[in-house]
Amino acid sequence: MSELPRLAAVRALFGAVLGLLVISAAAAGPAVRHQAASGIVMLAQAGGETAEKTYGGAQPQRASRSERDRFFDKKPTKEPMPPQLKQPADFAGEGAASPTGPQVPAPAEMRTIPQLSVQLSSTALCDLGAQDDDWPEIGAIVREVVEGAGLRLRQIRYRPEREPEPLVSRMPTARSLLVIGSHREFSHAEAQAVANHVRTGGALLAIANLNGRHQRRMPPFNRILAEFGLAARMTRPGGAAEVADQPLTKLVRLQRLPQGLSIWGFDDWELVSVGNEAVASAQLSQNGRVFVLDGGMLVAADGRVAGEFKQLLGNAVLWLIGKE
């Protein structure tokens, strides 16, 4: 093979490998940016959070202050770096399940999730209209729990041909609870609309559901979660359940869980976990609240697991609407 064809082949192979890295990173939620001129091979950022990783070798590394400044075209700053943040071993959802750094427990005064005095509208918006996988069963449980909390449900219809971004056009101005699931593709504009809704005082109940036939739906779902520094990963093993001592977990007595989805985040409270993988977590986002859980546990074959997660969901809805 002559020199020019060999060089072209090498470039093509490099481009293919880099493309696979980008696709794998996107599958876990954070947006991936590339800037070869800065000397950083890849850098990933979740939502508006300031936690990045460089991908220059076999394992991802935390970006240094100078790397971050060069990447974002900023002048060097003397501001201290943020504290060590929890992150998965990689953004592809493949590999070690443990975080890259030690888990630092929250300060004592923050171990109980703060309660908010603001109550939301009595009408909740629901975007759970899918009829495939387990969504009819999951949707029925969620609707029962939300209505049991005294809320009226208004269904948002997703019509790709006529209204492809209903969370942009139908989002109310009043503070309210929004319920979504990983059952369809969400646009970037919808993710931004949900973020604005929550940060100005609204609440988000996000139900993730793992199904082998529709894994492509998880990256669009993570577009919304990434706005809050969260993501759903398809890597959680089964095992002994760990339940945090929080008001949100009252009456929840889980022992063991089957494998499924995990939720990780930069600044969330892990409510139920298996090892280092959270199954449900809660977060405050400026003036609003977010709760995310593996919805597959609501329809688990083990009736006790399903019942305990329904109790957890009920607690979460009351917390989301300010009725703790």
N, C-alpha and C positions, 0 to 999 in steps of 0.2 A: 504494500500500500504506500502510495507517495505521501509526502509530508502534508500537503494541503488537505487531501481527504481524511488523513488521520487526525489532523487538528479539528476539522469540522465534526468528526465523530466524537471526539472528546468533548467539544463544546455542547453537542447535542445531548450527550450523556449527563453532563453537569446540569444542563437546563432541566432535564427530566427528573433528576434527583431533587433539585431545588423545588420543582413543582410539586413533587410528592410531599416534601416537608411542609410546604405551605398548605396543601390540602389537609394533611394530617393535623396540623396546628389548628386550622379553622374548625375541624370537627369537634374540638373541645371548647370552642366558644370565643376566645379572645381574637381580636383582629390582629393580623400579621402584616407587618410593614417591612420593606426591604430597601436598604440603602448601602450598596456595595462601596460607594466612593468614600464613605465615612470609616471604612475598615470593619464595620459590624456586618457579619454575614446575614443575620436576621435578628429582629427584635420584636417581641410580642408584647402587646399592651391590652389589658382588659378594661373595657369601658373608659371612664375618665380617670381611673386610678393611676397612680404613679409607681407601678411595679412592673419592671421589664426584665426580659431575659435575652441574652445573646446566644446565638446558636452558631458557634464557630468550630466545634469539635464533636466528639462522640456524645457528650452530655451538655445540657443547657447550663449556663452560668448566669448569675446575677450581673446585670449591666453595671459598670462602674459609673461614677458621677461624670467623668469626662466623656465616656461613651454615650451616655444619655444626652449630654449637652450637644455633642457633635451630631447625634442622630436627629435631634429636634432643631438643629441650627441655632442653638442658643450660645450665648457667651458663658464662659465658666462661672459657676456660682459658688458662693461660700456657704450656702444653706446646707444644713446637715441632711444626710440621706435618711429616708424613712426607716423605721425599725424593721427587723427581719419579718417578712410576711410569709404566710403559708402558701405554698404552691405545690402542685403535683410534680412528680419526677419529670414529666414531659407534657407537652400540650397535645400529643397525639392520642393519649389514652392507652398507650401500649408500654409496658415496662413496669418498673417498680411502682408499687402503690403508695409507698411512703412519701411524705413531703421532702423537698430538697434540703430543708433546714429544720432545726429543732422546733417543736411546737412550743411557743411561749404562752403560758396561761394568761388570761386576762387579769388585770388588776382586781383586787378583791371587791372594790366598789362597783365593778362593771360586770360581775359574774351573774347578776340578776338583770335580765333584760328590762330596760326602763319602760315604764308605763306612760302612755300619753293620755292627756285628758280630752283630746279632740275626738268627737264622734263623727262618723261619716253619714252620708245620705242613706236613707232607708231603701234605696234602689241599688242593686248590684248589677254590673254588666258581666255577661258570661259569653266567652268565646270558646265553646266546647261542642261544636256542632258536628263533629266527625261521626261516621257510622261504621268505620272499620276498626280492626284490632279489638281492644277492650274498651274503646271510648264510650259506647252506649252505657255499659255498666258503670264505668268510672264517672261519667257525667251524671248518671242518676244518683249516685252516692253524694257527689259534690253538691248537686242541687238540693238534695234532702237536707244536708247539713247547713247550707247557706240559708235556706228558707226556715230551718229550725231555729236559726239565730234571729229571726224576725225580719229578714230582708226580702224584698221583692226582686225577682230576677228578670232582667231584660236581656234577651238573647241577641247577640250580634251575629248577623248573617254574613258569611264569607262567600261572595260571588265573584270568582276570578274574572269573568268576562265583563261584569257590570260595575263591581266595586271591589277591586283587588286589595285595597288598603283600608278596611273598615275601622281599624283602630286609629286611623288618622282622621277620618271624616265623622266618626260616631262618638268620639271621646267627649264626655260631658265636661262642662266647666266646673260643676260642683264636685266637691271632694266625695269620692265613692270608692267602693271595692270593685276591682277588676279581676275577673277569673279567666285565666288562659290555660291552654294545654299545648303539649308538643305534637299537635295533631295536624298542623298545616304549616305552610311556609310563611314566615313573617318577613316583611321588608325592613330595610334600614329606617325608613321614615316612620314605620309603626313602632320600632324599637325606641326611637327618639320621643315619639308621642307618649309612650308608656312611661319613659323615664321622667318626662316633664310632669306627667300626671301624678306620679308618686312623690317626687321631690317637692311638689307644691302642696302636699298634704293628703294625697290619695293613698290607696293601699293596693298591693298586688298579691294575689294567690296564684302561684305558678305550679301546674301539675305536669311533671315529666313522666313519660311512659316509654319503656323500651320495647321495641318489636323489631325483629330481624328484617322484616320486609320493608320497613319504613325508617331505616336509620338515617336516611338523607334529611329527615325532618328535624333532626337534633341540631345541626348547625344554625338554621334559621331561628329555632327556639332560643338558642344560646346568644343570638344577637340581642335579644331582650335582656336576658340574664346578665350579659356582659356589661350592660349599662350600669349595673350595680356591683360590678366586680365579682360576679358569680358565674358558674357554669355547671352544666350537667354532664357527667362522664359515664361511659358505658363500661365500667371496669370493676364495680363493687363485687367482692366475693360474698358468699353466705358465711354465717358464723354467729358467734355470741353477740347479742345486742347490748350496747351501752346507752343508757338513757340519762341525759343531763338532769340535774336537780334544778328545775325551773318551773314557775307557775304554768308555763305552756305545756309541760309534760305531766301535769297532775292526772292521776288515775291511769297512766300509761305504764304497763308492767310487761314489757316485751322481754323475751328470753333469747330466742334465736330467730334469725331472718334468712330467707333464701337470697340468692344472688340477685343483683339488679343494678340500678343506677346509683351513682354517688353524686353529691352536691359539694363543691368546694368554692371557697370564696376568700377574699382578702380581709374582710372585717365582719364576718358573720358569727352567729352563735350556733354551734352544732348541737342539735337537740337529741337526735338519735343517730348512732353510728355503729359501724362494724369495723373494729380495728381503727385505722386512721381514715376510714371512708364514711362521710356523713350521709345519712339517708334522708334527713330533713334538717333544714336550717332556717333561721330567721335573721333579719337584718333591719336596721334603721337606715333610712336614706334621706338625709336632711329632715324634712317635715313629714315624711311618709314611712310606710312599713312594707316589708317584703317577706313572704313565707314561701319556701320551695320544698317540695317533697317528691319522693319516688311514688307516683300514683299507682304503679303496679302493685304496691303493697295493699292498696284498698281492695283489690280483687284477688289477693293471694289465695292459693289453694288451702292453706292453713287458715281455718275460720278464726282462730284466736288472733293471728297476726292481722287479718283484715279488720277485725273488731277493734283492736288496739289502735290501728292507724285511723280508723274512723273517729275514735275518741280524740286522738291527737289533732285531727283535722278540725273537729269541733272546737277544741281549745284555741287553735290557731285563728279560726274565723272570728271568735270573740275578741282575741287580741288585736287582730287587724282592724276591726271596726271600733276599738276603744271601749269594749264592754267587759274588761277583765273582771 
